[in-house]
Amino acid sequence: MSIRCLLILLVMATSCSVSKNSKKAVGKDPGAGIENALLWSVSGKGLSAPSYVYGTIHMICKEDFLFSNTLKEKIAESQHIYLEIDMDDPTMIIKMASLAMMKDKSLKDLMSNSDYEMVSRYVKDSLGMPMMMINKMKPIALMSLLYTRMLPCSSNESYEQKFVEIAKASKKEVKGLETIEAQMAVFDKIPDSLEAKMILEMIRTMPEQRKQLVDMVDSYKKEDLTKLSNQMSESPEWKGFEDILLANRNRNWIPIIEAAMKQGSQMFAVGAGHLPGKEGVINLLRDAGYRVTPIQQKDN
């Protein structure tokens, strides 16, 4: 598992962490209802050209990966590509290697001996890695690695990596809506002990987790944001951290998006979980006075 792949998975975690046992659906929040689409045009408010917002799912089976010609056309019209973080930053790997590690404790310190042994066996059997290699990783980093075991396939794709590849081929600059330091700080606000409990639950309920992921992918492919937002709504384990994971970050992104759009057409690609909801990116842009309209991807 390369550090770059781990980086992609950590980006995934910020948008897919709230995933089961729904109690309050994001899509049912007051004012949260929006049209179902993954690709959106942003115009008005004096913009000289439209910009575009696309909702990604950060890791998906190769056979489920869809990248429409419509999306490619909108990328071609855009000056820059904005991801949640600048994944084309040459210093990113070094930063990630440091930020993903715990400095004063280990995973073993966060679990009972029996639980740690269970995790060690699972990591060895499913990831082919000795626990000693990842014992100092932050729990969220291990959770991201375990996510690969939830995919019902051996070959997967990343939308973020695809955007980076297109940017390189077309000589477009990749930029970030936040820094990797800021993104990792999101998880540093959540107790390591709580994330360790999530790892144990993830392993113990892996068949159920896989089924839920398959259902989410199906909703994503159908561009059903209402259903997807319900599936990604709060779970008991993450209760109290919803603003940290989504809403606060969405609000922080809006001024950056606005400033970029004033410079010309841009493409913004973020996890689909950031789009719907009263404080989702779509509604926040509309509240700011922009026309945000869904675009049908005809060849999907």
GIGI-V184179 format. One record per pair of residues at least 6 apart in sequence whose C-alpha atoms are under 8 Angstrom apart, sorted by sequence separation. I is the first residue (numbers start at 0). J is the second residue. D is the distance in whole Angstrom. If there is no record, write none. Layout:
i,j,d
I,J,D
I,J,D
This chain:
i,j,d
25,31,7
26,32,6
42,48,7
43,49,8
74,80,8
122,128,6
123,129,5
166,172,6
218,224,7
242,248,8
259,265,7
273,279,5
274,280,5
275,281,6
276,282,7
277,283,8
284,290,8
285,291,6
42,49,5
122,129,7
123,130,7
166,173,7
201,208,7
273,280,6
274,281,5
275,282,7
284,291,7
41,49,5
42,50,7
107,115,6
122,130,7
133,141,7
218,226,6
219,227,7
233,241,7
274,282,8
40,49,6
41,50,5
106,115,8
218,227,6
40,50,6
41,51,6
119,129,7
163,173,7
281,291,7
40,51,5
41,52,7
119,130,5
256,267,8
39,51,6
40,52,7
215,227,6
38,51,7
39,52,5
38,52,6
39,53,6
37,52,8
38,53,5
215,230,7
37,53,5
38,54,7
37,54,5
37,55,8
126,145,8
51,73,7
126,148,8
125,148,7
249,273,7
50,77,7
107,134,7
245,272,8
246,273,8
253,280,7
106,134,5
245,273,6
250,278,8
105,134,6
106,135,6
249,278,7
105,135,5
106,136,7
249,279,6
250,280,8
253,283,7
104,135,7
105,136,7
106,137,7
249,280,6
253,284,7
38,70,7
105,137,8
106,138,7
246,278,6
102,135,8
246,279,7
250,283,7
101,135,5
245,279,8
100,135,6
101,136,6
100,136,4
101,137,5
99,136,6
100,137,5
99,137,6
197,236,7
99,140,6
231,272,7
193,236,8
228,272,6
11,56,7
227,272,8
11,57,5
10,57,7
11,58,7
139,186,7
224,271,8
228,275,7
228,276,8
8,57,7
7,57,7
8,58,7
225,275,7
7,58,8
189,240,8
224,275,7
138,191,6
137,191,7
139,194,7
138,194,6
142,198,6
149,205,7
138,195,6
141,198,8
151,209,7
185,243,6
149,208,7
150,209,7
185,244,7
138,198,7
149,209,5
150,212,7
151,213,8
149,212,7
150,213,8
10,83,8
86,159,8
177,252,8
87,163,7
176,252,6
82,159,7
86,163,7
176,255,7
176,256,8
118,199,7
121,202,8
80,162,8
98,180,7
109,191,7
109,192,6
95,179,7
99,183,8
118,202,8
94,179,8
98,183,7
110,195,7
114,199,7
6,92,8
80,166,7
87,173,6
109,195,6
86,173,7
87,174,8
85,173,6
86,174,8
91,179,8
3,92,6
6,95,7
85,174,5
86,175,8
106,195,8
2,92,6
60,150,7
84,174,7
85,175,4
59,150,7
60,151,7
80,171,7
82,173,7
84,175,4
85,176,8
60,152,6
64,156,7
79,171,6
80,172,6
81,173,6
82,174,6
83,175,5
84,176,6
85,177,8
2,95,7
60,153,8
61,154,6
78,171,7
79,172,5
80,173,5
81,174,5
82,175,5
83,176,5
84,177,5
85,178,7
2,96,7
60,154,6
61,155,5
78,172,8
79,173,6
80,174,6
81,175,5
82,176,6
83,177,6
84,178,6
60,155,4
61,156,5
79,174,7
81,176,7
84,179,6
59,155,5
60,156,6
58,155,7
59,156,5
58,156,6
59,157,7
58,157,5
57,157,6
58,158,7
56,157,8
57,158,6
56,158,7
57,159,7
55,158,6
55,159,8
159,268,8
12,139,8
9,139,7
9,140,7
12,143,6
11,143,8
9,143,6
5,140,7
8,143,5
8,144,7
5,143,7
8,146,8
5,144,7
7,157,8
7,159,7
7,160,8
63,216,8
65,220,8
59,216,8
63,220,8
56,219,8
13,182,8
81,265,7
37,222,6
78,263,7
79,264,8
80,265,6
81,266,6
82,267,6
83,268,7
36,222,5
77,263,8
78,264,6
79,265,5
80,266,5
81,267,5
82,268,5
83,269,6
35,222,6
36,223,7
37,224,8
77,264,5
78,265,5
79,266,6
80,267,6
81,268,6
82,269,6
35,223,5
36,224,7
76,264,7
77,265,5
78,266,8
80,268,8
35,224,5
76,265,8
77,266,6
34,224,8
35,225,7
74,265,8
19,211,8
33,225,8
74,266,6
32,225,7
73,266,8
26,225,5
26,226,8
26,228,6
27,229,8
25,228,6
26,229,6
24,228,7
25,229,6
24,229,5
23,229,8
24,230,8
25,231,8
24,231,8
25,232,6
21,229,7
24,232,5
25,233,8
21,230,7
23,232,6
24,233,7
21,231,8
22,232,7
23,233,7
50,260,6
19,230,6
21,232,6
22,233,7
49,260,8
18,230,6
19,231,7
21,233,6
22,234,7
18,231,4
19,232,7
20,233,8
21,234,6
50,263,8
51,264,8
53,266,8
55,268,7
57,270,7
17,231,5
18,232,6
19,233,7
20,234,5
46,260,7
47,261,7
49,263,8
50,264,5
51,265,6
52,266,6
53,267,6
54,268,6
55,269,6
56,270,6
16,231,8
17,232,6
18,233,7
19,234,5
20,235,7
46,261,6
48,263,6
49,264,6
50,265,5
51,266,5
52,267,5
53,268,5
54,269,5
55,270,5
56,271,6
15,231,7
17,233,5
18,234,6
47,263,6
48,264,5
49,265,8
50,266,6
51,267,6
52,268,6
53,269,6
54,270,5
55,271,5
17,234,6
46,263,8
50,267,8
52,269,8
54,271,4
53,271,8
54,272,8
54,273,8
17,237,7
54,274,7
16,237,8
70,296,7
69,296,6
68,296,8
69,297,7
67,296,6
69,298,7
14,244,7
67,297,8
68,298,7
13,244,6
14,245,7
67,298,6
13,245,8
67,299,6
66,299,8
37,271,7
65,299,7
33,275,7
32,275,7
33,276,8
31,275,6
32,276,7
44,288,6
31,276,4
32,277,8
43,288,8
44,289,6
30,276,7
31,277,4
43,289,5
30,277,5
31,278,8
42,289,6
43,290,6
28,276,6
29,277,7
31,279,8
33,281,8
41,289,6
42,290,5
26,275,7
27,276,8
28,277,6
33,282,8
41,290,6
42,291,7
25,275,7
26,276,5
40,290,8
41,291,5
25,276,5
31,282,7
40,291,6
41,292,7
25,277,8
39,291,6
40,292,5
39,292,5
40,293,6
39,293,4
40,294,7
38,293,6
39,294,5
14,270,6
37,293,8
38,294,5
14,271,7
15,272,7
36,293,6
37,294,8
38,295,7
14,272,6
35,293,8
36,294,7
38,296,8
11,270,7
14,273,7
34,293,7
36,295,7
